[in-house]
């Protein structure tokens, strides 16, 4: 399904969100910037798709970033966007079985991809596994609008307008019917925060974006305890 929409994926993302998706990704990068990344730090962006977030992280924070996805045509689009100055690596793999050792990354991000993973608990545990102690996990995902009038307008657009426009431009019916279905099945803000805690993160919190149409969740892998003094 994702392979079929790869050629029009970026265009449709910006069109159907009125380019608000760009602002939401900037908020993720701003959150990471507030963690004072070092030039030696690494970031893993899961379900990277065509790599917009991975590229933003690499370019703005100037740290090595790996964009991982299991959809090859999406990664082909990412590779085409990478410039010589971008510190971006590309990995093709399943987010539930990451091909990296423990404590490899200072940051792990996933934008609008967690709801597409079966067995989220397995994927979240893998994300925490590859984080350094004290490293940050950030999840950006569609959520539950918190303002009633916004909720009504969003639901009408998301369930009636978006599938029609998306199917017409992409040439496939399934992908843009799947989008509102997957969002409606995805847990709300508080429930997702509990899932992130269950995966092993501490200091878990979230911030609603655009009246809760999307939400940015974050948590930290517990730091290593100090070594005992002798």
Secondary structure by P-SEA (a helix, b strand, c coil): cccccccaaaaaaaaaaccaaaaaaaaaaaaaaaacccccbbbbbccccccaaaaaaaaaaccbbbbbbccaaaaaaaaaaccccccbbbbbccccccccccccccbbbbccccccccaaaaaaaaaaaaccccbbbbbbbbbbbccaaaaaaaaaaacccaaaaaaaaaccccaaaaaaaaaaacccaaaaaaaaaaaccccccccccccccbbbbbcccccccccccc
